[in-house]
């Protein structure tokens, strides 16, 4: 069985900002057959784009390379940058000496992506790293569903 996939790629320098990445992603998601029936998935993807592109801009201090691929059952979102340090999840931290609890205001992006995506992978690539998340839209095609017989 042949797999038909569609994909898009674009680089987002810091000067363009995260908003440009979200808008670009939203335009491409609008072309997918499940866009209207899986609004939660669309919102999750857009939030993850914001988190991952922000992380690339902050931690790599450079361009974020964004790739979207729809393979018929999963939307793969991948953001790569030139920083070879792999991200790590941070445990919630707070100041033990403070009268009121104080919590860090950053460092939760990877946890957010992991919570929203169906799967996530972090790996080294081309001297930098990439974070790839997979989203299976509700109401979309079932993963590994048999193709209907030719009519």
C-alpha positions as CSV (number, residue, x, y, z in Angstrom):
1,X,0.0,0.0,0.0
2,X,1.4,3.4,-1.0
3,X,1.5,6.1,1.6
4,X,0.5,9.6,0.4
5,X,2.0,12.4,2.5
6,X,2.0,16.2,2.3
7,X,4.4,18.5,4.0
8,X,5.7,22.0,4.4
9,X,8.9,23.5,5.7
10,X,10.0,27.0,6.5
11,X,12.7,28.7,8.6
12,X,11.8,31.4,11.1
13,X,14.5,33.7,12.2
14,X,14.2,35.5,15.5
15,X,13.3,38.7,13.7
16,X,10.1,37.2,12.3
17,X,8.9,36.1,15.7
18,X,6.7,33.3,16.9
19,X,3.5,34.8,15.6
20,X,4.7,34.3,12.0
21,X,5.3,30.6,12.7
22,X,1.8,30.2,14.2
23,X,0.1,32.1,11.2
24,X,2.1,30.0,8.7
25,X,1.1,26.8,10.5
26,X,-2.5,27.8,10.7
27,X,-2.7,28.4,7.0
28,X,-1.3,25.0,6.2
29,X,-3.5,23.3,8.8
30,X,-6.6,24.9,7.1
31,X,-5.8,22.8,4.0
32,X,-6.1,19.5,5.8
33,X,-9.3,17.5,5.6
34,X,-9.8,17.3,9.4
35,X,-9.2,21.0,10.2
36,X,-12.8,21.9,11.0
37,X,-13.7,18.6,12.7
38,X,-10.7,18.5,15.1
39,X,-10.4,22.1,16.4
40,X,-8.8,20.8,19.7
41,X,-6.0,19.3,17.6
42,X,-5.5,22.4,15.6
43,X,-5.3,24.5,18.8
44,X,-2.8,22.0,20.4
45,X,-0.6,22.1,17.3
46,X,-0.6,25.9,17.3
47,X,0.3,26.0,21.0
48,X,3.1,23.6,20.5
49,X,4.4,25.6,17.5
50,X,4.6,28.6,19.8
51,X,6.4,26.7,22.6
52,X,8.9,25.0,20.3
53,X,9.7,28.0,18.1
54,X,10.1,30.2,21.3
55,X,12.5,27.6,22.8
56,X,14.5,27.6,19.6
57,X,14.8,31.3,19.6
58,X,15.6,31.6,23.3
59,X,18.0,28.7,23.8
60,X,19.6,28.5,20.4
61,X,19.5,32.3,19.9
62,X,18.9,31.7,16.2
63,X,16.6,30.4,13.5
64,X,13.9,27.8,14.1
65,X,13.4,25.4,11.3
66,X,9.7,24.2,11.3
67,X,8.5,21.2,9.3
68,X,4.9,20.0,9.2
69,X,4.1,16.6,7.6
70,X,0.6,15.0,7.3
71,X,0.9,11.3,6.5
72,X,-2.8,10.4,6.5
73,X,-3.0,9.5,10.2
74,X,-0.6,11.8,12.1
75,X,0.5,15.4,11.8
76,X,4.2,15.5,12.5
77,X,5.4,18.8,13.8
78,X,9.2,19.2,14.0
79,X,11.2,22.2,15.1
80,X,15.0,22.1,14.7
81,X,17.7,24.6,15.8
82,X,21.5,24.8,15.9
83,X,21.9,24.3,19.7
84,X,23.3,20.8,20.3
85,X,22.1,20.8,23.9
86,X,19.1,18.6,24.2
87,X,16.2,20.1,26.2
88,X,15.3,18.5,29.5
89,X,12.2,18.6,31.5
90,X,12.4,20.6,34.6
91,X,10.7,19.7,37.8
92,X,8.5,22.5,39.3
93,X,10.6,24.6,41.5
94,X,9.9,27.2,44.1
95,X,11.7,29.3,46.6
96,X,11.7,27.4,49.9
97,X,12.4,30.5,51.9
98,X,9.5,32.6,50.6
99,X,6.4,33.2,52.6
100,X,4.2,32.6,49.6
101,X,5.0,29.9,47.1
102,X,6.8,31.2,44.1
103,X,7.1,29.2,40.9
104,X,9.3,29.5,37.9
105,X,7.7,31.3,35.0
106,X,9.5,29.4,32.3
107,X,10.8,25.9,31.6
108,X,7.5,24.2,31.0
109,X,7.4,24.1,27.2
110,X,8.5,20.5,26.8
111,X,6.0,19.3,29.3
112,X,3.2,21.2,27.5
113,X,4.2,19.6,24.2
114,X,4.4,16.2,25.8
115,X,0.9,16.7,27.3
116,X,-0.8,17.8,24.1
117,X,0.9,15.6,21.6
118,X,0.1,11.9,21.1
119,X,3.9,11.2,21.0
120,X,7.1,13.3,21.2
121,X,10.7,12.7,20.5
122,X,13.9,14.8,21.0
123,X,17.0,14.0,19.1
124,X,20.3,15.4,17.9
125,X,20.5,16.2,14.2
126,X,22.9,18.1,12.0
127,X,25.0,19.5,14.9
128,X,21.8,20.8,16.6
129,X,18.6,19.2,17.8
130,X,15.0,18.6,16.8
131,X,11.9,18.1,18.7
132,X,9.2,16.2,16.9
133,X,5.6,15.8,18.1
134,X,2.8,13.7,16.5
135,X,-0.8,14.6,16.6
136,X,-3.6,12.3,15.6
137,X,-6.8,14.4,15.1
138,X,-10.0,13.3,16.8
139,X,-12.5,12.5,14.1
140,X,-9.7,12.2,11.5
141,X,-8.8,9.0,9.8
142,X,-8.0,6.0,12.1
143,X,-4.4,5.1,12.3
144,X,-3.5,2.1,10.2
145,X,-7.0,1.9,8.8
146,X,-7.3,-0.2,5.7
147,X,-7.8,1.7,2.5
148,X,-11.2,1.2,0.9
149,X,-11.1,-1.2,-2.1
150,X,-10.9,0.5,-5.5
151,X,-14.3,1.3,-6.7
